[in-house]
Amino acid sequence: MSDVSDKMQKCIDECLECYQSCLGTAMTHCLETGGKHVEPAHFRLMMACAEMCRTAAHFMLLNSPHHRHVCRECAEICAECAKDCERLGGMNDCVRACNLCAESCRAMAA
């Protein structure tokens, strides 16, 4: 990826990792655990986080100047998702991926 800076590539990687983690955790851990893990607000947040991460990575890969706005929103959703997954427990990988993505996206949005 010749036109992508190291900082941007790191953010793309972390967004895709978070996308995979949120979607995978929601579809396996949350659905299988049930209860609070499948309550609409939590489940929607995880789906929104996964999609926002995928979208942020896509905008950076397009080298769109709009990636800054998308990354800003992605950071906000990831931080919210990390907090909610931490509150419910048992989703440490998702919490870690969301926090790393949020930090990376904040840097890209600056």
Gaussian input, Z-matrix of N, CA and C with variables (Angstrom, degrees):
# hf/3-21g

backbone

0 1
 N
 C     1     B1
 C     2     B2     1     A1
 N     3     B3     2     A2     1     D1
 C     4     B4     3     A3     2     D2
 C     5     B5     4     A4     3     D3
 N     6     B6     5     A5     4     D4
 C     7     B7     6     A6     5     D5
 C     8     B8     7     A7     6     D6
 N     9     B9     8     A8     7     D7
 C    10    B10     9     A9     8     D8
 C    11    B11    10    A10     9     D9
 N    12    B12    11    A11    10    D10
 C    13    B13    12    A12    11    D11
 C    14    B14    13    A13    12    D12
 N    15    B15    14    A14    13    D13
 C    16    B16    15    A15    14    D14
 C    17    B17    16    A16    15    D15
 N    18    B18    17    A17    16    D16
 C    19    B19    18    A18    17    D17
 C    20    B20    19    A19    18    D18
 N    21    B21    20    A20    19    D19
 C    22    B22    21    A21    20    D20
 C    23    B23    22    A22    21    D21
 N    24    B24    23    A23    22    D22
 C    25    B25    24    A24    23    D23
 C    26    B26    25    A25    24    D24
 N    27    B27    26    A26    25    D25
 C    28    B28    27    A27    26    D26
 C    29    B29    28    A28    27    D27
 N    30    B30    29    A29    28    D28
 C    31    B31    30    A30    29    D29
 C    32    B32    31    A31    30    D30
 N    33    B33    32    A32    31    D31
 C    34    B34    33    A33    32    D32
 C    35    B35    34    A34    33    D33
 N    36    B36    35    A35    34    D34
 C    37    B37    36    A36    35    D35
 C    38    B38    37    A37    36    D36
 N    39    B39    38    A38    37    D37
 C    40    B40    39    A39    38    D38
 C    41    B41    40    A40    39    D39
 N    42    B42    41    A41    40    D40
 C    43    B43    42    A42    41    D41
 C    44    B44    43    A43    42    D42
 N    45    B45    44    A44    43    D43
 C    46    B46    45    A45    44    D44
 C    47    B47    46    A46    45    D45
 N    48    B48    47    A47    46    D46
 C    49    B49    48    A48    47    D47
 C    50    B50    49    A49    48    D48
 N    51    B51    50    A50    49    D49
 C    52    B52    51    A51    50    D50
 C    53    B53    52    A52    51    D51
 N    54    B54    53    A53    52    D52
 C    55    B55    54    A54    53    D53
 C    56    B56    55    A55    54    D54
 N    57    B57    56    A56    55    D55
 C    58    B58    57    A57    56    D56
 C    59    B59    58    A58    57    D57
 N    60    B60    59    A59    58    D58
 C    61    B61    60    A60    59    D59
 C    62    B62    61    A61    60    D60
 N    63    B63    62    A62    61    D61
 C    64    B64    63    A63    62    D62
 C    65    B65    64    A64    63    D63
 N    66    B66    65    A65    64    D64
 C    67    B67    66    A66    65    D65
 C    68    B68    67    A67    66    D66
 N    69    B69    68    A68    67    D67
 C    70    B70    69    A69    68    D68
 C    71    B71    70    A70    69    D69
 N    72    B72    71    A71    70    D70
 C    73    B73    72    A72    71    D71
 C    74    B74    73    A73    72    D72
 N    75    B75    74    A74    73    D73
 C    76    B76    75    A75    74    D74
 C    77    B77    76    A76    75    D75
 N    78    B78    77    A77    76    D76
 C    79    B79    78    A78    77    D77
 C    80    B80    79    A79    78    D78
 N    81    B81    80    A80    79    D79
 C    82    B82    81    A81    80    D80
 C    83    B83    82    A82    81    D81
 N    84    B84    83    A83    82    D82
 C    85    B85    84    A84    83    D83
 C    86    B86    85    A85    84    D84
 N    87    B87    86    A86    85    D85
 C    88    B88    87    A87    86    D86
 C    89    B89    88    A88    87    D87
 N    90    B90    89    A89    88    D88
 C    91    B91    90    A90    89    D89
 C    92    B92    91    A91    90    D90
 N    93    B93    92    A92    91    D91
 C    94    B94    93    A93    92    D92
 C    95    B95    94    A94    93    D93
 N    96    B96    95    A95    94    D94
 C    97    B97    96    A96    95    D95
 C    98    B98    97    A97    96    D96
 N    99    B99    98    A98    97    D97
 C   100   B100    99    A99    98    D98
 C   101   B101   100   A100    99    D99
 N   102   B102   101   A101   100   D100
 C   103   B103   102   A102   101   D101
 C   104   B104   103   A103   102   D102
 N   105   B105   104   A104   103   D103
 C   106   B106   105   A105   104   D104
 C   107   B107   106   A106   105   D105
 N   108   B108   107   A107   106   D106
 C   109   B109   108   A108   107   D107
 C   110   B110   109   A109   108   D108
 N   111   B111   110   A110   109   D109
 C   112   B112   111   A111   110   D110
 C   113   B113   112   A112   111   D111
 N   114   B114   113   A113   112   D112
 C   115   B115   114   A114   113   D113
 C   116   B116   115   A115   114   D114
 N   117   B117   116   A116   115   D115
 C   118   B118   117   A117   116   D116
 C   119   B119   118   A118   117   D117
 N   120   B120   119   A119   118   D118
 C   121   B121   120   A120   119   D119
 C   122   B122   121   A121   120   D120
 N   123   B123   122   A122   121   D121
 C   124   B124   123   A123   122   D122
 C   125   B125   124   A124   123   D123
 N   126   B126   125   A125   124   D124
 C   127   B127   126   A126   125   D125
 C   128   B128   127   A127   126   D126
 N   129   B129   128   A128   127   D127
 C   130   B130   129   A129   128   D128
 C   131   B131   130   A130   129   D129
 N   132   B132   131   A131   130   D130
 C   133   B133   132   A132   131   D131
 C   134   B134   133   A133   132   D132
 N   135   B135   134   A134   133   D133
 C   136   B136   135   A135   134   D134
 C   137   B137   136   A136   135   D135
 N   138   B138   137   A137   136   D136
 C   139   B139   138   A138   137   D137
 C   140   B140   139   A139   138   D138
 N   141   B141   140   A140   139   D139
 C   142   B142   141   A141   140   D140
 C   143   B143   142   A142   141   D141
 N   144   B144   143   A143   142   D142
 C   145   B145   144   A144   143   D143
 C   146   B146   145   A145   144   D144
 N   147   B147   146   A146   145   D145
 C   148   B148   147   A147   146   D146
 C   149   B149   148   A148   147   D147
 N   150   B150   149   A149   148   D148
 C   151   B151   150   A150   149   D149
 C   152   B152   151   A151   150   D150
 N   153   B153   152   A152   151   D151
 C   154   B154   153   A153   152   D152
 C   155   B155   154   A154   153   D153
 N   156   B156   155   A155   154   D154
 C   157   B157   156   A156   155   D155
 C   158   B158   157   A157   156   D156
 N   159   B159   158   A158   157   D157
 C   160   B160   159   A159   158   D158
 C   161   B161   160   A160   159   D159
 N   162   B162   161   A161   160   D160
 C   163   B163   162   A162   161   D161
 C   164   B164   163   A163   162   D162
 N   165   B165   164   A164   163   D163
 C   166   B166   165   A165   164   D164
 C   167   B167   166   A166   165   D165
 N   168   B168   167   A167   166   D166
 C   169   B169   168   A168   167   D167
 C   170   B170   169   A169   168   D168
 N   171   B171   170   A170   169   D169
 C   172   B172   171   A171   170   D170
 C   173   B173   172   A172   171   D171
 N   174   B174   173   A173   172   D172
 C   175   B175   174   A174   173   D173
 C   176   B176   175   A175   174   D174
 N   177   B177   176   A176   175   D175
 C   178   B178   177   A177   176   D176
 C   179   B179   178   A178   177   D177
 N   180   B180   179   A179   178   D178
 C   181   B181   180   A180   179   D179
 C   182   B182   181   A181   180   D180
 N   183   B183   182   A182   181   D181
 C   184   B184   183   A183   182   D182
 C   185   B185   184   A184   183   D183
 N   186   B186   185   A185   184   D184
 C   187   B187   186   A186   185   D185
 C   188   B188   187   A187   186   D186
 N   189   B189   188   A188   187   D187
 C   190   B190   189   A189   188   D188
 C   191   B191   190   A190   189   D189
 N   192   B192   191   A191   190   D190
 C   193   B193   192   A192   191   D191
 C   194   B194   193   A193   192   D192
 N   195   B195   194   A194   193   D193
 C   196   B196   195   A195   194   D194
 C   197   B197   196   A196   195   D195
 N   198   B198   197   A197   196   D196
 C   199   B199   198   A198   197   D197
 C   200   B200   199   A199   198   D198
 N   201   B201   200   A200   199   D199
 C   202   B202   201   A201   200   D200
 C   203   B203   202   A202   201   D201
 N   204   B204   203   A203   202   D202
 C   205   B205   204   A204   203   D203
 C   206   B206   205   A205   204   D204
 N   207   B207   206   A206   205   D205
 C   208   B208   207   A207   206   D206
 C   209   B209   208   A208   207   D207
 N   210   B210   209   A209   208   D208
 C   211   B211   210   A210   209   D209
 C   212   B212   211   A211   210   D210
 N   213   B213   212   A212   211   D211
 C   214   B214   213   A213   212   D212
 C   215   B215   214   A214   213   D213
 N   216   B216   215   A215   214   D214
 C   217   B217   216   A216   215   D215
 C   218   B218   217   A217   216   D216
 N   219   B219   218   A218   217   D217
 C   220   B220   219   A219   218   D218
 C   221   B221   220   A220   219   D219
 N   222   B222   221   A221   220   D220
 C   223   B223   222   A222   221   D221
 C   224   B224   223   A223   222   D222
 N   225   B225   224   A224   223   D223
 C   226   B226   225   A225   224   D224
 C   227   B227   226   A226   225   D225
 N   228   B228   227   A227   226   D226
 C   229   B229   228   A228   227   D227
 C   230   B230   229   A229   228   D228
 N   231   B231   230   A230   229   D229
 C   232   B232   231   A231   230   D230
 C   233   B233   232   A232   231   D231
 N   234   B234   233   A233   232   D232
 C   235   B235   234   A234   233   D233
 C   236   B236   235   A235   234   D234
 N   237   B237   236   A236   235   D235
 C   238   B238   237   A237   236   D236
 C   239   B239   238   A238   237   D237
 N   240   B240   239   A239   238   D238
 C   241   B241   240   A240   239   D239
 C   242   B242   241   A241   240   D240
 N   243   B243   242   A242   241   D241
 C   244   B244   243   A243   242   D242
 C   245   B245   244   A244   243   D243
 N   246   B246   245   A245   244   D244
 C   247   B247   246   A246   245   D245
 C   248   B248   247   A247   246   D246
 N   249   B249   248   A248   247   D247
 C   250   B250   249   A249   248   D248
 C   251   B251   250   A250   249   D249
 N   252   B252   251   A251   250   D250
 C   253   B253   252   A252   251   D251
 C   254   B254   253   A253   252   D252
 N   255   B255   254   A254   253   D253
 C   256   B256   255   A255   254   D254
 C   257   B257   256   A256   255   D255
 N   258   B258   257   A257   256   D256
 C   259   B259   258   A258   257   D257
 C   260   B260   259   A259   258   D258
 N   261   B261   260   A260   259   D259
 C   262   B262   261   A261   260   D260
 C   263   B263   262   A262   261   D261
 N   264   B264   263   A263   262   D262
 C   265   B265   264   A264   263   D263
 C   266   B266   265   A265   264   D264
 N   267   B267   266   A266   265   D265
 C   268   B268   267   A267   266   D266
 C   269   B269   268   A268   267   D267
 N   270   B270   269   A269   268   D268
 C   271   B271   270   A270   269   D269
 C   272   B272   271   A271   270   D270
 N   273   B273   272   A272   271   D271
 C   274   B274   273   A273   272   D272
 C   275   B275   274   A274   273   D273
 N   276   B276   275   A275   274   D274
 C   277   B277   276   A276   275   D275
 C   278   B278   277   A277   276   D276
 N   279   B279   278   A278   277   D277
 C   280   B280   279   A279   278   D278
 C   281   B281   280   A280   279   D279
 N   282   B282   281   A281   280   D280
 C   283   B283   282   A282   281   D281
 C   284   B284   283   A283   282   D282
 N   285   B285   284   A284   283   D283
 C   286   B286   285   A285   284   D284
 C   287   B287   286   A286   285   D285
 N   288   B288   287   A287   286   D286
 C   289   B289   288   A288   287   D287
 C   290   B290   289   A289   288   D288
 N   291   B291   290   A290   289   D289
 C   292   B292   291   A291   290   D290
 C   293   B293   292   A292   291   D291
 N   294   B294   293   A293   292   D292
 C   295   B295   294   A294   293   D293
 C   296   B296   295   A295   294   D294
 N   297   B297   296   A296   295   D295
 C   298   B298   297   A297   296   D296
 C   299   B299   298   A298   297   D297
 N   300   B300   299   A299   298   D298
 C   301   B301   300   A300   299   D299
 C   302   B302   301   A301   300   D300
 N   303   B303   302   A302   301   D301
 C   304   B304   303   A303   302   D302
 C   305   B305   304   A304   303   D303
 N   306   B306   305   A305   304   D304
 C   307   B307   306   A306   305   D305
 C   308   B308   307   A307   306   D306
 N   309   B309   308   A308   307   D307
 C   310   B310   309   A309   308   D308
 C   311   B311   310   A310   309   D309
 N   312   B312   311   A311   310   D310
 C   313   B313   312   A312   311   D311
 C   314   B314   313   A313   312   D312
 N   315   B315   314   A314   313   D313
 C   316   B316   315   A315   314   D314
 C   317   B317   316   A316   315   D315
 N   318   B318   317   A317   316   D316
 C   319   B319   318   A318   317   D317
 C   320   B320   319   A319   318   D318
 N   321   B321   320   A320   319   D319
 C   322   B322   321   A321   320   D320
 C   323   B323   322   A322   321   D321
 N   324   B324   323   A323   322   D322
 C   325   B325   324   A324   323   D323
 C   326   B326   325   A325   324   D324
 N   327   B327   326   A326   325   D325
 C   328   B328   327   A327   326   D326
 C   329   B329   328   A328   327   D327

   B1=1.4566
   B2=1.5147
   B3=1.2688
   B4=1.4532
   B5=1.5217
   B6=1.3368
   B7=1.4633
   B8=1.5230
   B9=1.3169
   B10=1.4594
   B11=1.5266
   B12=1.3351
   B13=1.4599
   B14=1.5335
   B15=1.3323
   B16=1.4653
   B17=1.5223
   B18=1.3404
   B19=1.4689
   B20=1.5308
   B21=1.3365
   B22=1.4575
   B23=1.5255
   B24=1.3153
   B25=1.4717
   B26=1.5245
   B27=1.3343
   B28=1.4662
   B29=1.5309
   B30=1.3203
   B31=1.4538
   B32=1.5303
   B33=1.3248
   B34=1.4739
   B35=1.5216
   B36=1.3235
   B37=1.4698
   B38=1.5204
   B39=1.3318
   B40=1.4657
   B41=1.5261
   B42=1.3303
   B43=1.4703
   B44=1.5310
   B45=1.3306
   B46=1.4636
   B47=1.5271
   B48=1.3171
   B49=1.4639
   B50=1.5307
   B51=1.3305
   B52=1.4543
   B53=1.5272
   B54=1.3146
   B55=1.4721
   B56=1.5252
   B57=1.3179
   B58=1.4625
   B59=1.5294
   B60=1.3147
   B61=1.4575
   B62=1.5256
   B63=1.3353
   B64=1.4765
   B65=1.5221
   B66=1.3192
   B67=1.4576
   B68=1.5264
   B69=1.3195
   B70=1.4639
   B71=1.5193
   B72=1.3265
   B73=1.4672
   B74=1.5249
   B75=1.3262
   B76=1.4656
   B77=1.5316
   B78=1.3191
   B79=1.4663
   B80=1.5193
   B81=1.3093
   B82=1.4701
   B83=1.5235
   B84=1.3010
   B85=1.4689
   B86=1.5264
   B87=1.3179
   B88=1.4696
   B89=1.5221
   B90=1.3292
   B91=1.4645
   B92=1.5251
   B93=1.3234
   B94=1.4616
   B95=1.5275
   B96=1.3342
   B97=1.4605
   B98=1.5295
   B99=1.3301
   B100=1.4641
   B101=1.5225
   B102=1.3045
   B103=1.4623
   B104=1.5149
   B105=1.3360
   B106=1.4687
   B107=1.5274
   B108=1.3353
   B109=1.4701
   B110=1.5291
   B111=1.3174
   B112=1.4714
   B113=1.5305
   B114=1.3247
   B115=1.4620
   B116=1.5254
   B117=1.3414
   B118=1.4672
   B119=1.5295
   B120=1.3325
   B121=1.4782
   B122=1.5294
   B123=1.3257
   B124=1.4646
   B125=1.5317
   B126=1.3089
   B127=1.4610
   B128=1.5321
   B129=1.3261
   B130=1.4750
   B131=1.5263
   B132=1.3312
   B133=1.4624
   B134=1.5237
   B135=1.3141
   B136=1.4693
   B137=1.5248
   B138=1.3244
   B139=1.4681
   B140=1.5355
   B141=1.3402
   B142=1.4672
   B143=1.5224
   B144=1.3195
   B145=1.4659
   B146=1.5298
   B147=1.3173
   B148=1.4692
   B149=1.5236
   B150=1.3259
   B151=1.4665
   B152=1.5220
   B153=1.3380
   B154=1.4651
   B155=1.5311
   B156=1.3203
   B157=1.4759
   B158=1.5246
   B159=1.3193
   B160=1.4555
   B161=1.5323
   B162=1.3335
   B163=1.4606
   B164=1.5308
   B165=1.3265
   B166=1.4715
   B167=1.5244
   B168=1.3231
   B169=1.4654
   B170=1.5329
   B171=1.3135
   B172=1.4595
   B173=1.5333
   B174=1.3374
   B175=1.4674
   B176=1.5271
   B177=1.3270
   B178=1.4721
   B179=1.5186
   B180=1.3329
   B181=1.4641
   B182=1.5233
   B183=1.3266
   B184=1.4656
   B185=1.5275
   B186=1.3277
   B187=1.4610
   B188=1.5303
   B189=1.3296
   B190=1.4592
   B191=1.5281
   B192=1.3326
   B193=1.4704
   B194=1.5379
   B195=1.3194
   B196=1.4649
   B197=1.5293
   B198=1.3307
   B199=1.4599
   B200=1.5344
   B201=1.3185
   B202=1.4752
   B203=1.5274
   B204=1.3316
   B205=1.4723
   B206=1.5278
   B207=1.3213
   B208=1.4577
   B209=1.5332
   B210=1.3191
   B211=1.4689
   B212=1.5270
   B213=1.3212
   B214=1.4695
   B215=1.5359
   B216=1.3121
   B217=1.4686
   B218=1.5271
   B219=1.3162
   B220=1.4663
   B221=1.5266
   B222=1.3158
   B223=1.4708
   B224=1.5211
   B225=1.3243
   B226=1.4648
   B227=1.5329
   B228=1.3253
   B229=1.4672
   B230=1.5267
   B231=1.3196
   B232=1.4713
   B233=1.5275
   B234=1.3262
   B235=1.4668
   B236=1.5255
   B237=1.3168
   B238=1.4638
   B239=1.5326
   B240=1.3164
   B241=1.4632
   B242=1.5358
   B243=1.3284
   B244=1.4690
   B245=1.5260
   B246=1.3194
   B247=1.4641
   B248=1.5289
   B249=1.3319
   B250=1.4601
   B251=1.5294
   B252=1.3280
   B253=1.4701
   B254=1.5232
   B255=1.3155
   B256=1.4671
   B257=1.5308
   B258=1.3138
   B259=1.4690
   B260=1.5338
   B261=1.3279
   B262=1.4659
   B263=1.5251
   B264=1.3242
   B265=1.4620
   B266=1.5264
   B267=1.3197
   B268=1.4579
   B269=1.5200
   B270=1.3398
   B271=1.4687
   B272=1.5264
   B273=1.3217
   B274=1.4657
   B275=1.5210
   B276=1.3321
   B277=1.4676
   B278=1.5187
   B279=1.3230
   B280=1.4639
   B281=1.5359
   B282=1.3198
   B283=1.4711
   B284=1.5309
   B285=1.3267
   B286=1.4642
   B287=1.5217
   B288=1.3343
   B289=1.4675
   B290=1.5280
   B291=1.3292
   B292=1.4693
   B293=1.5254
   B294=1.3232
   B295=1.4702
   B296=1.5300
   B297=1.3327
   B298=1.4670
   B299=1.5270
   B300=1.3220
   B301=1.4643
   B302=1.5242
   B303=1.3236
   B304=1.4677
   B305=1.5257
   B306=1.3194
   B307=1.4699
   B308=1.5365
   B309=1.3027
   B310=1.4607
   B311=1.5392
   B312=1.3234
   B313=1.4726
   B314=1.5294
   B315=1.3239
   B316=1.4776
   B317=1.5298
   B318=1.3241
   B319=1.4663
   B320=1.5349
   B321=1.3273
   B322=1.4678
   B323=1.5327
   B324=1.3186
   B325=1.4658
   B326=1.5265
   B327=1.3337
   B328=1.4686
   B329=1.5233
   A1=109.39
   A2=115.38
   A3=121.18
   A4=114.16
   A5=117.94
   A6=120.51
   A7=113.64
   A8=116.74
   A9=120.69
   A10=109.81
   A11=116.00
   A12=120.49
   A13=109.54
   A14=116.08
   A15=121.00
   A16=110.93
   A17=115.82
   A18=121.35
   A19=110.78
   A20=115.72
   A21=119.94
   A22=110.91
   A23=117.59
   A24=120.65
   A25=110.66
   A26=116.40
   A27=120.88
   A28=109.74
   A29=116.73
   A30=121.38
   A31=110.88
   A32=117.30
   A33=121.09
   A34=109.36
   A35=116.68
   A36=121.26
   A37=111.43
   A38=116.70
   A39=120.15
   A40=111.33
   A41=117.74
   A42=120.77
   A43=110.47
   A44=116.59
   A45=119.74
   A46=111.27
   A47=117.32
   A48=121.87
   A49=109.68
   A50=117.37
   A51=121.87
   A52=110.41
   A53=116.88
   A54=121.94
   A55=109.62
   A56=115.50
   A57=120.84
   A58=111.12
   A59=116.50
   A60=121.00
   A61=112.01
   A62=117.19
   A63=120.57
   A64=111.47
   A65=116.22
   A66=119.55
   A67=110.51
   A68=116.26
   A69=120.74
   A70=112.88
   A71=116.80
   A72=121.01
   A73=110.44
   A74=116.57
   A75=120.31
   A76=110.97
   A77=116.10
   A78=120.61
   A79=113.44
   A80=118.02
   A81=119.36
   A82=109.54
   A83=117.62
   A84=121.74
   A85=112.47
   A86=117.70
   A87=120.59
   A88=112.16
   A89=117.13
   A90=119.75
   A91=111.63
   A92=116.94
   A93=120.37
   A94=112.07
   A95=117.47
   A96=121.66
   A97=110.72
   A98=116.05
   A99=120.76
   A100=112.35
   A101=116.01
   A102=121.68
   A103=112.03
   A104=115.64
   A105=121.73
   A106=112.35
   A107=116.36
   A108=120.81
   A109=112.76
   A110=117.09
   A111=119.50
   A112=111.94
   A113=116.49
   A114=118.54
   A115=107.98
   A116=117.37
   A117=121.06
   A118=115.50
   A119=118.38
   A120=119.49
   A121=111.32
   A122=117.48
   A123=121.23
   A124=110.79
   A125=116.05
   A126=120.25
   A127=110.80
   A128=116.99
   A129=120.52
   A130=111.01
   A131=116.45
   A132=120.45
   A133=110.52
   A134=117.19
   A135=119.87
   A136=111.15
   A137=117.29
   A138=120.79
   A139=110.44
   A140=116.80
   A141=120.53
   A142=110.27
   A143=116.66
   A144=121.07
   A145=110.31
   A146=116.27
   A147=120.15
   A148=110.40
   A149=116.85
   A150=120.54
   A151=111.99
   A152=116.57
   A153=120.34
   A154=110.46
   A155=116.28
   A156=120.58
   A157=110.66
   A158=116.61
   A159=121.43
   A160=109.96
   A161=115.63
   A162=121.14
   A163=111.31
   A164=116.96
   A165=120.39
   A166=110.31
   A167=117.30
   A168=121.02
   A169=109.62
   A170=116.42
   A171=121.41
   A172=110.96
   A173=117.38
   A174=120.81
   A175=111.33
   A176=116.84
   A177=118.89
   A178=110.76
   A179=117.19
   A180=120.21
   A181=111.54
   A182=116.86
   A183=121.16
   A184=111.57
   A185=115.94
   A186=122.71
   A187=110.28
   A188=114.60
   A189=120.96
   A190=109.67
   A191=117.49
   A192=119.31
   A193=111.62
   A194=116.70
   A195=121.06
   A196=112.80
   A197=116.84
   A198=118.69
   A199=111.72
   A200=117.79
   A201=120.32
   A202=111.58
   A203=116.56
   A204=120.40
   A205=110.29
   A206=115.51
   A207=120.94
   A208=109.92
   A209=116.52
   A210=120.44
   A211=111.74
   A212=116.53
   A213=120.12
   A214=109.91
   A215=116.25
   A216=121.29
   A217=110.57
   A218=116.47
   A219=121.18
   A220=110.43
   A221=116.82
   A222=121.04
   A223=110.61
   A224=116.53
   A225=121.43
   A226=111.19
   A227=116.52
   A228=120.77
   A229=110.61
   A230=117.65
   A231=121.01
   A232=111.27
   A233=116.82
   A234=120.24
   A235=110.38
   A236=116.79
   A237=121.97
   A238=110.63
   A239=116.35
   A240=121.46
   A241=110.71
   A242=116.37
   A243=120.56
   A244=110.59
   A245=116.09
   A246=121.46
   A247=110.85
   A248=116.75
   A249=120.26
   A250=111.59
   A251=117.24
   A252=120.41
   A253=110.46
   A254=116.49
   A255=120.95
   A256=109.93
   A257=116.76
   A258=122.59
   A259=110.60
   A260=116.97
   A261=120.50
   A262=112.07
   A263=116.88
   A264=121.85
   A265=113.69
   A266=114.50
   A267=121.60
   A268=115.04
   A269=116.84
   A270=120.15
   A271=110.48
   A272=116.63
   A273=121.30
   A274=113.52
   A275=117.93
   A276=120.51
   A277=110.51
   A278=115.78
   A279=120.72
   A280=110.13
   A281=116.50
   A282=121.66
   A283=109.81
   A284=116.48
   A285=121.67
   A286=110.97
   A287=117.05
   A288=121.10
   A289=110.71
   A290=116.85
   A291=120.82
   A292=111.13
   A293=116.84
   A294=120.10
   A295=111.78
   A296=117.29
   A297=120.86
   A298=110.85
   A299=116.32
   A300=120.84
   A301=110.26
   A302=116.75
   A303=120.42
   A304=110.34
   A305=116.05
   A306=121.37
   A307=110.15
   A308=116.85
   A309=122.25
   A310=110.68
   A311=116.42
   A312=120.15
   A313=111.65
   A314=117.34
   A315=119.79
   A316=109.73
   A317=116.79
   A318=121.69
   A319=110.54
   A320=117.58
   A321=120.78
   A322=111.27
   A323=116.66
   A324=121.28
   A325=111.63
   A326=116.56
   A327=121.32
   A328=112.44
   D1=88.90
   D2=-171.19
   D3=-69.53
   D4=-33.60
   D5=-175.63
   D6=-90.23
   D7=2.17
   D8=-176.41
   D9=-104.03
   D10=125.23
   D11=178.58
   D12=-68.40
   D13=163.00
   D14=177.31
   D15=-59.97
   D16=-40.96
   D17=179.45
   D18=-62.18
   D19=-43.25
   D20=179.37
   D21=-69.05
   D22=-40.31
   D23=179.09
   D24=-62.53
   D25=-39.76
   D26=177.58
   D27=-61.77
   D28=-42.46
   D29=179.61
   D30=-66.07
   D31=-42.91
   D32=177.12
   D33=-58.15
   D34=-47.69
   D35=-179.89
   D36=-60.27
   D37=-43.03
   D38=-178.71
   D39=-70.82
   D40=-34.71
   D41=175.30
   D42=-64.06
   D43=-44.57
   D44=-179.08
   D45=-68.37
   D46=-35.45
   D47=176.18
   D48=-64.51
   D49=-42.05
   D50=179.94
   D51=-68.25
   D52=-41.10
   D53=175.71
   D54=-55.27
   D55=-49.81
   D56=-178.86
   D57=-64.32
   D58=-42.49
   D59=-178.11
   D60=-66.38
   D61=-47.87
   D62=-178.86
   D63=-64.85
   D64=-46.82
   D65=-178.88
   D66=-65.27
   D67=-46.30
   D68=-179.73
   D69=-63.63
   D70=-42.17
   D71=179.88
   D72=-66.50
   D73=-42.62
   D74=179.52
   D75=-62.70
   D76=-44.27
   D77=-174.90
   D78=-76.70
   D79=-21.38
   D80=179.02
   D81=-110.33
   D82=-74.74
   D83=-174.62
   D84=-54.84
   D85=-53.52
   D86=-174.73
   D87=-65.80
   D88=-47.77
   D89=-179.85
   D90=-63.43
   D91=-37.70
   D92=-178.55
   D93=-77.21
   D94=-31.08
   D95=-179.57
   D96=-77.73
   D97=-39.47
   D98=179.39
   D99=70.23
   D100=-158.24
   D101=179.61
   D102=58.34
   D103=-132.89
   D104=-178.21
   D105=-60.23
   D106=-24.92
   D107=-178.25
   D108=-69.39
   D109=-19.24
   D110=179.20
   D111=-115.41
   D112=13.10
   D113=174.35
   D114=-63.05
   D115=140.21
   D116=-173.90
   D117=-49.84
   D118=-45.68
   D119=-176.77
   D120=-61.68
   D121=-43.55
   D122=-179.55
   D123=-68.57
   D124=-47.81
   D125=-176.15
   D126=-64.57
   D127=-41.69
   D128=177.16
   D129=-62.38
   D130=-40.16
   D131=179.05
   D132=-61.84
   D133=-43.01
   D134=178.97
   D135=-64.64
   D136=-40.45
   D137=178.61
   D138=-67.71
   D139=-40.21
   D140=177.91
   D141=-64.11
   D142=-41.11
   D143=179.78
   D144=-63.14
   D145=-48.01
   D146=179.87
   D147=-57.87
   D148=-47.39
   D149=-177.41
   D150=-67.57
   D151=-38.55
   D152=179.99
   D153=-65.72
   D154=-39.33
   D155=178.19
   D156=-64.08
   D157=-43.02
   D158=178.72
   D159=-62.74
   D160=-41.84
   D161=-179.87
   D162=-66.46
   D163=-42.64
   D164=178.81
   D165=-60.97
   D166=-45.13
   D167=178.22
   D168=-60.18
   D169=-42.56
   D170=-179.07
   D171=-61.92
   D172=-44.98
   D173=179.62
   D174=-63.67
   D175=-38.26
   D176=177.71
   D177=-68.23
   D178=-39.70
   D179=178.07
   D180=-65.05
   D181=-30.59
   D182=175.44
   D183=-73.69
   D184=-14.48
   D185=-174.13
   D186=60.22
   D187=35.89
   D188=179.67
   D189=-77.74
   D190=136.54
   D191=176.35
   D192=-64.24
   D193=-16.57
   D194=179.12
   D195=-76.51
   D196=-5.02
   D197=-179.22
   D198=-59.27
   D199=-28.68
   D200=179.90
   D201=-61.87
   D202=-44.43
   D203=179.34
   D204=-65.80
   D205=-43.56
   D206=-178.89
   D207=-64.68
   D208=-42.20
   D209=179.39
   D210=-65.19
   D211=-36.19
   D212=178.05
   D213=-61.29
   D214=-46.88
   D215=178.98
   D216=-66.65
   D217=-39.45
   D218=178.89
   D219=-60.28
   D220=-44.08
   D221=179.43
   D222=-60.04
   D223=-41.77
   D224=-179.31
   D225=-64.58
   D226=-46.68
   D227=-179.48
   D228=-66.86
   D229=-41.12
   D230=179.11
   D231=-61.91
   D232=-42.41
   D233=179.44
   D234=-62.97
   D235=-41.25
   D236=178.59
   D237=-65.65
   D238=-42.50
   D239=-179.98
   D240=-65.20
   D241=-43.76
   D242=178.65
   D243=-57.96
   D244=-44.95
   D245=-178.97
   D246=-63.05
   D247=-42.76
   D248=-178.03
   D249=-70.83
   D250=-39.38
   D251=177.99
   D252=-66.73
   D253=-37.11
   D254=177.49
   D255=-65.25
   D256=-40.65
   D257=179.60
   D258=-60.35
   D259=-42.60
   D260=-178.78
   D261=-77.15
   D262=-30.93
   D263=178.01
   D264=83.24
   D265=162.32
   D266=177.13
   D267=77.53
   D268=10.63
   D269=-177.67
   D270=-129.17
   D271=46.50
   D272=-175.29
   D273=-59.64
   D274=-36.92
   D275=179.69
   D276=-65.39
   D277=-39.86
   D278=179.24
   D279=-66.82
   D280=-44.35
   D281=178.80
   D282=-58.67
   D283=-46.27
   D284=179.95
   D285=-62.39
   D286=-47.15
   D287=-178.82
   D288=-62.93
   D289=-41.65
   D290=179.77
   D291=-64.82
   D292=-43.16
   D293=-179.60
   D294=-65.36
   D295=-41.86
   D296=178.21
   D297=-64.63
   D298=-42.46
   D299=179.99
   D300=-65.70
   D301=-43.02
   D302=-179.90
   D303=-59.61
   D304=-44.70
   D305=-178.90
   D306=-63.63
   D307=-45.31
   D308=-179.17
   D309=-65.97
   D310=-42.31
   D311=179.86
   D312=-68.11
   D313=-35.55
   D314=175.89
   D315=-59.78
   D316=-42.55
   D317=179.28
   D318=-64.24
   D319=-39.35
   D320=-179.86
   D321=-70.88
   D322=-30.23
   D323=-177.87
   D324=-76.85
   D325=-22.19
   D326=-175.74
   D327=-66.67

